[in-house]
């Protein structure tokens, strides 16, 4: 296998590239006080999340959702309930430590 060239599909670079660049470059404008958080920027970020969720909803296939409906409902419900219970237990334990001091 000498002379083998590492091949990375273009789709991996296309999908992960913006995240890597964003994670490495985005903190610098705020650190250097070039970019400050404003109401407009916050509203634009919220609008971006709404558009993202709308786009994800458009890509959902109703027939596929119906075929995996029961298991998807259980997974989604547990994905909310388990962290909620876990967070409550951790908060209770931490508050008990605070009040015992």
N, C-alpha and C positions, 0 to 999 in steps of 0.2 A: 504493500500500500504506500510505498514511497512516492512522493510527488503528488499525493492527493491534495486537492484544493478544498478548503472549507467552503461549503456553499450554504448561504443563508437566503432563503426565499424572500422575494421582494415584499410579499405580504406581511412578513414578520417585521421588516424594517418600516413599512408603511404604517402598521398598527402601533408599534412600540416607539417609533422615533419621536413623535410629538410629546409623548409622556416623558421620555428621557430628557428632551430639550427643555420642556416646561419645568421639570423638577430641578434641573440644574441652573437655569437662567432666571426663572421667575422671582426667586428671593432677592436678587441683587438690586432691582429698582427700588424696592421698599427699604432695603438696608441703606442705600445711598441717598434716600429721600428724593428720588427722582419722581416716583409715583406714590401718591398718597391716596388712601381710601376716601372716597367721596360718596355721597348719596347716589349719584348717577352711576358710579361703578358698582355699587351694591345692587341697585335695581337691574343693571345690565347682567350681573351674575345670576340673579334670580330668574331673569328672563331666559338666560341660557339654559338653566336647569329645566324650566318649563318646556322649552323647545326640545330639549333632549328627551324628556319623558314623553312628550307628544310623538316624537319620531319613533321611540321604542314601541309605543302603543300602536302606531300605524304598521309596524313590521310584525305585529303579533298575528298569528293565524288562529282563527276561532276554532276551526276543526281540530287543530293540534292541541289547543287548550282544552277542548272537551275530551279528547282522548286521554290526556294525562291529568284531568281535572282533579280527581280525588287525591292522588298522590301529591300533586302540586299544591293543593290547598293545605294538606297536612304539613308539608315542608315549609310553606310560607308561614303558617300559623306557629309552628315550632320555632321558626327563625325570628319571630317577634316575642313569643312567650318566654323562651329559654333565656335570652339576654335580659329581658325585663326582670325575671325572677332572680337571675344571677346578679344583676346590678343592684337590686333591692337588698339582697343578702350581703353583698360587699359593703354597701352604704350602711346597713345596720351594724355590721361588724366594726367599721371604721368609726361610726358615731359612738358605739359602746366604748371604744378605746379613748375617744376624745372626752367623754363624760366621766370616765374612771380616773382621769388625770387630776 
